[in-house]
């Protein structure tokens, strides 16, 4: 498996770069595939690697989305006028305004989300178990309600995203490569972090946090750092997602805990928590199921997804990667010690 890693990475890179041109009709679906992989990776940093099941990571996605739009619009126009009812229809963005505003807004969204994670982490990460899960769930719900009542960002009516300039070509193709780049960076960033002291620390927290603290490990520091990294990448991708969708609703798009918030948990569990490739596999498999349900079970899509959740939890508690690792451990870098046949015969004769 280790020897084949460069080949695997090269294959994934080629597929990622070529797929939207080979299958142009599915560019939007491919773009969301990279987004879903990012969702699963960022959640697994807490739920899988650290053992803290967070249901509030959607908070940082929504914050990044709104910060990006505000910065992007504010770069060229008055934000309050733009977000006023009907006001956005009178504003157009040149290619220069769109690109510079998007770059500044995306970076600002990531930084703002990371800072918010540091502020909240010192308090919310003191909770453990189901108290932490419920607390984070409340954060996402509260954020959606606050955004729905804030007129500056469109309140409950939402806000239309700046229109993609025609001179830039296909909007779906452009944001496909934005999602692709952010997800690839996140994947290798996590891979690098998991290999060092950070990975050992959050795994120790998952295995026995009390013992880790007794040995002098600053657990709160590492828990906050893990949440901050996830918040940064979620905030980074939030703005581009809002621009691709074209309209930002506080509850259904930005802080969509019922959909995006639940899906990121499901995808990580489906693929296999605590593994670097598990979230990737889980996201791809989940997206395939989702698209199939949408095509053939349009009226029952949510019911089918709910049934999928039950099946995964009951029959695949270790996820796809966990199942494969149990079946073929040697392919995943695990040595399988086999007792020589002669030794077994000797032991049998001795016992006899």
ABEGO torsion letter per residue (X at the ends): XAAAAAAAAAAAAAAAAAAAAABAAAAAAAAAAAAAAAAAAAAAAAAAAAGBBBAAAAAAAAAAAAAAAAAAAAAABBAAAAABBGAAAABBBBAAAAAAAAAAAAAAAAAAAAAAAAAAAAAAAABBEAAAAAAAAAAAAAAAAAAAABAAAGEAAEBBBBBBBAAAEBAAAAAAAAAAAAAAAAAAAAAAAAABAAAAAAAAAAABAAAAAAAGBBAAAAAAAAAAAAAAAAAAAAAAAAAAAGBBBAAAAABBAABAAAAAAAAAAAAEBGBAAAAAAAAAAAAAAAAAAAAABAAAAAAAAAAAAAAAAAABAAEAAAAAAAABAAAAGBBBBBBBAAAAAAAAAAAX
